[in-house]
């Protein structure tokens, strides 16, 4: 029975890989042969083996998973790596101080001896991917086992598969990932490199030009890039950080094109998109757009205002909180665009209409009633999901409590030096008062833990609670003589986390298990209901191909955005009195000297992207690097749930602006020469 089930699912999945009708889709590279005809019809000049191959070097060998959630690309035979400025931001910040402010001034190594190590930073290069559905589901019988039993079978089998893959070579890391809500499973095997050094980064006034104001917006003029280099042992295999290591020599690196782009040109994004929810039920979409997003936006608005107030008053505090502030602001603005986009496109109603058509078709089939069952589970789940949203955006953001937890969970061995380097108590305290007052006003009393209610009764107000927590905690300053488990900061974390983990999560897990089972059935049913539709697995931080074209868009009546921005636009925005728009004087001087008015900066395309695609290479029809993906337009951020080809656009840093900045601002011609060095017949790692 299980074998017949597997065969049926594989048949459905293959059938779903039909002819594309739009530029949405995040396609698995090992199956790209199913789509190569459509890609070539839209202008792509290479073949499937050029994109993904196990037996020969291919484009996949030049693309890396950078850190825990970005993409990068290798652009030289000596492991030179490009990614976004915001992806390398924490590394740039970690090397910065008031005396050497690399965030403000930029950093440029003038030789390999000056490249800076980054303990903890890794990059992964995909070696192969493989459908392992049969092996993962071995021992599971559809219809006769509970969801928990199925989870146990899947976890056990996946662990065996992963360990076998990792034992096959040096530096290998593997994972087994579910696709289509567990209807299919793939093994991904990577090589993980642990010596990745900072080579260059523009000043933040370039790398973050426009700041929160321009984030997710168009026209965009951000030089969002940083440069790293991968180092390996002398055997060219992954190695721990060491002075003995040498630059890594990749199987394939990307050739750079400086010919530029124009409207209609083919584009391909090759990267690691983080998370999409293409097949959500209408009730889930309603909750996201009308409940969850507004709550999270409100709480982050309050925190951002407090952070910015103190950052504007002190250069030291600005450095300490730059990365934190950027992280908080990024999702904050994305959620605003997402909520508006879902409303503008009437996605909830469209989902409801689709579900009605599906249910009419499903009468008398195993899928009958599945959408109603999903709605019923969501009605039970919403209360707990909202409580978790409030917890994560208020309770879990208290920095001093997190530091206390790190210390005691490590049995007192945690080094808190890094925490205090980037900590400012007045910000933490004021944020605590602000967000916990919102939490207190909105959480149903019957959901709150007894410990919280007792403390609230004792202190009467959140403000008085803050005086105790931040006034008496030993974690309020570095080098405290005594840390006790009775510390108010630790007790806050301990008891509230206990509530989260032992009350909220168990209640949501049972409901989520029901959802997983129903979604697996629902997605399977959708594939039968619409056999000609282009189904692709939701993003899950695994390597994907997205393709489209350079294109402007119209966000509103009588408004048309062109697809390319230029240096002229930077000068038009330049304002020394506004931190986010205060460009380096050198860039002003270069522009004033003439000849660079039309220097391209960024461009738009119709590729389907999401978080994780930051830093992804954007390639032309010949597989050449033409830019670095770094954002989406604000009106299209609902593309994680609903892709509208008329308005969803990814924003790309033009590779020509990157080269211009490295040369003119960084004075690092040696890096430009390395990136543009032609392939030679003697080089076994020739580019395409």
N, C-alpha and C positions, 0 to 999 in steps of 0.2 A: 504493500500500500504506500509506504514511504517513498519507494523508488518511483512509482507512478506519479505521486505528487510532485516529486522533484522534476521529472521529465516535463510534466505539464507546465510548471512554473518557468523552466528554461525556454520552453516553446513560446510562452507568452512574452517573456523578456526579449527574445530575439525578434518576435513580431512587432514589438513596440518600437524597435529601432528603424522606423520608417523614414520617409523623406521629410526633412525639416521644412517647416512652413514659416519660421521666424528665426531670429537670432538668439532666442533663449535656449538654455541648455548647458549643462556642465557634464561633459562626456568622459567616460573612463578611457584612458589612452590605450589600454590593451585591446579595447573594442573599437578603436577609431576607424578600423577598416570598414566598419558598418556605415560610417558617415563620410568617408573620404570622397565619395562621388559628389555629395552635396557641397563639400568644402571646395572641391576643384571646380564645380559649376559656378561657385561664387568667387573664383579667382585664385585659389591656392594652387601652387605650382609643384608641390612636392607630393610624395606618396605616404601611405600609412607607416611603412617601415622607417621613414625619415623621422617620424614623430616618436614612435615607440617601437623598440626592438630589444629583445633579450640577447640575440646572437651577434649583433653588431652595434657600434656606437650610434646613438640617435639623440634627438633633441632632449629627451628626458634626462640624459646624463649631464646636461648643463643647467638643470633646474633643481633648486634645493629648498627644503623646508628649513627656514631660517628661525632659530630659536623655537619658541613654543606656539607660534601662530602667524608667521609671515612667510613670504616667498622671497627667494633671491635667485640670481642667475650668474653663472660663471662666464667671464668674458675674456679670459686669456689662458694660455697654456700653463701659466704659473698660478692658477687658482684665484685670480682676482675676481672679486664677487661684488655685485651691485644689489642693493635693496633700498627700501625707502628710508628717509631720514627718521621718520617716526618709528620705524622698526628697529633702528639702531640707537634710538634716543636714550634708552637706559644705559647703554654702554658709553655713549658720549658723555652723559651726565656723570657716570661713575668715575670718569677720568677728569672731571671738571672741579675747579675750586675757584675761590675769589681771585687767587693769583693767576691761575690758568683756566680761564672761563671758555672752554671749548664750545659750550652752548652758544655763547654770545659771539665769540670770535672765529669759530670754526677750528678744524684741526686738519693738518695736511702733513703726512709723513713725506719727507724728502728722500728717503731711502728705506730699504726693507728693515734696516736696523732700528728705525724710528717707529715701526708699526707696533701697536699696543695690544698686549694680551687681554683676554676677557674671560676669566674663570667662570665656568658655568654655562657659557654660550656654546651651543652646538649647531651644526647644520647636518641635515640628512639628505642623502641622494638615493632615490629609488633605484633598486637593482632589478626588481621584477614584481609583478602582481599576478595573482592566479585565482581563478574561481575555485573555492574549496567548499561549496555549499554541501555537497554530498558528505564530505568528511566531517563537517561541523554538525550536521544533523544526524549523524550515525547514532543509532540507539533511540531516536525519537520517533514516535508514532503519532501522526496527526489525528486529533480527535479523542485520543485515549489518555493524554497526559495533561496535567495542569500547566499553567504558564510558568510557575516557579520551577517545576520539574524540567520543563523545556529549557529554562534559563540555566539550570545546573548542567544539563547535558551540553548545551552550547558552550558554556564557560570551560568545562573540562576539556572538550574536544579542541576548542580554540587554543587553550594553553598548551596542549600537546603539540599542535601544529606550529605554534609560535616558537616554542623551545627547540623543536627540531630545526626550524629555519635558522634560528640564531646560532645554533651549534655548527652550522655548515661553513663558517668562515670568520675571519677576524673583523671585529668592529661592527658586526651585523646586529641590527635591531629589527624586530618584526611586530606586526599587529594584524589581527583578524577583525575586519570591519563589516558591519551589517549594511546591506543595501535594500532599498524598498521595504523598510520596516521589518527586516528579518526574512524576507522572501528569498534573499540571496546573500552570500558571504564571500568576501575576497581576502586573500592573504597579501599583505604588502611587506616586502623585505627591503630594508634600507642599509646603507653604510652610514654610520654616525661619526662625524669628525668633531673633535673636542678642543682643537687648537685653532681658534678663529680670531684673527687680529684686526683691530681698527686701523684703517689706512687713510681715510679721508672723510670729511664731512663739512659742508658749508656752514656758515654762521646760521643760527636759528632765524635770523631776520630774512634769510633766503629759504632755508629748509622748512621753516614754518610760516613763511610769508602769508599774511592774511589771518593767521591764528584761528581763533574760534569764529570770528566774523565770516571768513571765507570758507571755513570747513564745510564740506559737502555742497559747496556752491559753484556756480559757473557764471561768468568767466573766472577761471582759476589761474593763478600766477605763482604757484608754489614750486620751488626747486627741491622737491621732496626726495632726496637721495642721500645715501651714505655708502662708503666703500670699505670693504673688508677683504681679507685674504685668508684662504684655507691653508693650514699647514698640516703636514703629515710626517710620519716617520720616514727614515731613509728608504724604506721599502715601499713608499707611497701608500701605506695603509694608515688607518686612523691611529692616533697616539695621543697620550696625555700631553699637556702643555710642557714644552721643553725647549731650551736653547738649541738643542741638537736637531730639532725638526726643520724640515725644508718645505718650500711651497709645494702644494699638492698639484699633480699633473693630471687633469681630468681626461676622461675618454673623449669628451666633446665639449667645446665651448662655443659661444655664440659669436657669429660675425655681426658687426655693427654696420648698419646702413645710415649714411648721412644724406640720402637723397630727399628725405622729407615725405610728408603725406598730403593728400588732398581728399576732398569729399568723395566718398564712394570706394576708396581703397580697401582691399581686404585686410582684416586684422585678426590675429589669433592671440588669445591669452592662455598661457600655460602655467598653472600654479596650483596652490593648495587652498581652495575656498573652504571656509570654516564651517558654516551651517546655513542651510536653507530649509524651508518648510513648504514645499510646493503643493503637497497633497492634504493640507490641513482641512478639517471640518469647519463649517461656518461658525460654530460656537467658539472654537479656539481662536479664529480670526477676530470675532467680536471682542473677546476678552483682551486680546493683544492691543487692538486699536482703540477700544473705548474704555478700558479699565486699567490694564497693566501699564501701558505706555504713559498715560497721563500721570499716574502715581509716581512712576520712576522719574519722569521729567521734573515734576515738582520738587522732589527731594534733592535731586542733583542740582537744580537751579539754586537752591538755598546753599548747598555746600560750595558751589562754584563762586557765588557772590562773596562768601566769607574768605575763601582762599585768595581770590583776586584782590580783595581789600588789603590783606597783609602783604601779598606779593608786590603790590605797587608801592609799598612803603619801604621795602628793604631788598637790595640786590641779593643778599644772602638767603633770605626767605624765598625769593624768586627762583634761585637755583635749586634750593631744597625741594620745592614743590612743583617745579616745571613738569616733570614726568607724570606726577600724580594728577596735576590739574589737566594735562592733556588727555590722560586716560579717562578721567571722569567726564570731560567735555565731549569726547568723541562719540560715545554711545548716547549721551544726552541729546545731542543735536540730531543724530541718526534717528532716534525714536520719534522726534518731532516730525521729521519728514515722512517716516514710515506711517505714523497715524494719519497724517494729512493725505498721503497717497492712497491708503486703503479707503479712506472716506471718499476721496475724489473719484476713485475708480469703482465705487459701490461694490467692493469685493465681497462683503458679507452677503449682500443680496444675490450677487452672481453665484456664490457658493451654494446658497439655499436653492436657487433655481436649478443648479446642476444636480444637487442632491435629490430634488423632486423628480427630475428626469431619470436619474439613476435608479431610484426606488421603483418607479413604474416599470423600468426594464427588468429589475431584479425580482419581480414577483414570481414565486415558484422556483427560485434558484437558491443556492446556499447563502447568497448575499442579501436576501430579503430582510429588511428591517435593520441593517447594520448602521445606517446613518442615524436612525432614531435612538439606537442603543448608545452610539457615540454621544449624542446630545444629552442623554440621561446621565452618563458618567461625568460629563463636563459640568452639569448642574450641581453635582455633588462635590466636584473638585475645586470649583472656583473659590470657595471660602478659604481653603487651605493654600491655594496658589497665591491668593492675594496676601495672606499672612506671610508667606515666604518672600514675596516681593518686598513687603515692608521690612522684614528682617534683614534681607541682603542690602537694602538701600539705606538702612539706618543703624540698627544694632551692629551689624557686621562691619560697618565703616569706622568704628571707634578705634583709632590707631593704638592708643595706649593699652587697650584691652587685648589687641592682637599681639602686641609685644610681650605682654605678660604671659599669654598663652604659649607663645613660642618658647619662652624661657622655661616654663614648668613642664611642657611636653617633651623638652629635650633633657630633662633632669638637671637643669641648670647649666647645660653645656652650650646653649645657644649664644653666639656672639652678637650682641645687640649694637655693636658699633655702627653697622650699616643703617640700622633703624634710626639711631639718634642723629646720624649725619643728615638724614632727610626728614627730620621731625621738628615741628614747632608747636609747643603746647597750646598757646593761645588759639591757634587755628583749630586744633583737635577739640578743645574745650567748647569753643563757640559752636562748632559743628554739632557736637554732642547735644547741646541744649536745643539747637534748632531742629534737628531731625528727630530726636527722641520726643519732643513735644508733639510733632506730627504723628509719630508712631503711637503715642499715648492717646491722642485724640481720635484715632481711626481704628485701632484694633478692638475687636469685640472682647468684652471682659471675659466671656466664657472660654476664649481661646488662650488667654494670657496665663502664664505659669504662676503658681502660688508664690514663688520666690519674688517675682517682679511685683506682684500686688502688695506683698509685705514691705518691700523696700519703698514703694510708692507711698504707702501709708506712713512709713517711718519718716521719710524726707518731705512729704507733702507736695513738693514741687520738683520738677526736673532741674531747675536752677540750683536748688539746695543739694540735690543729689550730685550735681556736677562739682560743687564745692568740695564735697567729701572725696569723690572719685579722683579728681585732679589735684586736690590739696593734700591728700594723705597717702596716695599710692606711691610706693617706692620707685615705681617705673616712670615717675614724672621727670626724672633727670638721670643722666648717665652716671655710672659708678656709685650707685646707692650701696651703702654698706650691708643692708640686709633685705632679702626678698623673702616674703612669707606667703604661704598658700592662702592666708586670710586676707591678702592684699585686696582692696576694693576693686581695682581694675581687673585682677584675675578672677575674682568672684563674679563680677559682671559677665565676663566672657564665659566662664565655666557654666553658670546657671542658664544663661540665655542660649548658649550653644546646646546645652542638654535639652532644653525645650525644643529647639529647632530639630535636633537629630532624633530625639526619642518621642516627640509628640507630633510635630508637623510632618516630618519625612515618612514615618511609618503609615500615617493616614493617607498620604499622597501615593505611597508606593503601591498599595493595594489597588487604588484607582488607576494608577499609571499602568499597572500590569494588565488591567482590563482594557485600557486604551490600546496598548501595544498589540494585544490579540485582535482587537477589532480593526485596528489600522492595517494589520497584515492582511486581514480578510478584505478590507475595503479597497486597498491598493490593488490587490489581486483582482477584485471585481471590476475596478476601473479599467484594467488592461483588457478584460473581456468585453466590457461595455463599449470601449473605444479602441478597437484593435489597430486603427490607423493613426492614433495619436502618438506624438513623440514623447515617450516616457524616459526620463533620466533620473538616476538616483539622487536624492538630496545630498548636498555637500556635507562632508564630515571630516575635513582637513586631510583628504587624500588627493593625489594628483589628478587634475582634470584639464580638459581642453574645452575652451569656449571660443567661438568664432563669430565674426560679424563684419562691420565695415565702419570706416570713418564717417561720422554723420553728426550734424547739428540737430537741434530740436526746438520745438515751440512749447514753452511751459505755460503760456497763457494767451488769451486772445490778443492778436496784433503784436505779439512778441516772438522774435525769431533769434536764436542764438547760433552764431557761426561756430564751426568745430575747432578753430585754432586760435589760441591767444598768443600775444607777443610781448616783447620787452617794453614796447610802448605802453601797454596796459599797466605794467609794474610802475613805471614812472608816473602815470596818471594817478595811481593809488598812493604813491610814496608820500609819507607824512612823518617828519621827524618827531612830532609831538605825540604820536600814537605808536606804542611799542610794537604792535603787530604789523605796522606798515612803515617802519623806520629801516630802510635798506642801508647797506654799507655805503659809505661815501664813494668808495672805489667804483661801485656799480653806477652811481650817478655820473661820475667822471667819464666812465667809458661811454655812457649814452650821450653825454654832452659833446664828446669828441666826434660824434657822428658815425654813420655807417652801420648801426646796429638796431635801428628802429623796428625792423621787421624780423628781428631774431625770434624764431619760434620758441615758445615756452611750454605750453601744454596743448593737448588735443582730446577730442571726444570720439568715442566709438560706441557701437551697439552691443559690445560683448557682455555676457551675463556674468557678473562678478559679485563677490561679497567679502566680508572680513576674512582674512587669511590670504586673499589675493593681493594684499598690499605687497608691493615689491615685485609682483609677477612680471616676467618679460612679456612685452607686447611685440609680436612678430608680424612681418609683412608677408606677402604671398610667396616670397622666396625663403622664408624661415629666418630672416635676418632681424636683429634687434632694432626696433625703431622707438622704443620707449619703455618706461616703467609704470605699470598700473599703480595708482595710489588712492583712488577715491571713486565715489559715485556722485551723481547730481542729486541734490536734496529731494527734488520732486519724485525721484525714482527709487528711493531707499526701501520702498515696500517690495522691491524685487526679490527679497528673501522669501516672500510669500506669494507675490503676484507680479509677474514680469509683463510690463506694458511696452512693446517694441517701439511705440511712438514717443515715449518719454524717458525710458530707462537708458541711461548712458554711463559708461565708465570713463573716468578721467585719467589721462596718461601724461606723465612727464616726458616731453620730447627728448630723445637721446641727444639731440644737437644742443639743447640748452644745458644738459649735464656736461657735455664735453666743453662747451663754452665756459661754464663756471669753473671747472677743474683747471682750465688753462688760465683764464683771466683773473679769477678771484683767488684760486688756490696756488697759482704759479707752479703747478705740478705737471709740467709738460711731459715728464717721464711717465706719468700714469696715462695721459692721452696717447702717447706713443705705444704703450703696452696694449691698450684697448684696441687701437687701430692697426696693430702690426698685422701684415698679411700672412696668411697661411703659406707654408712652403712645402715643396715635395718631400723634403727630408723629415718634416714633422709628422710623426705617426698619428697625431691627434688633430688632423686637419678638420677644419670646419666644413659644413656643407658647401 
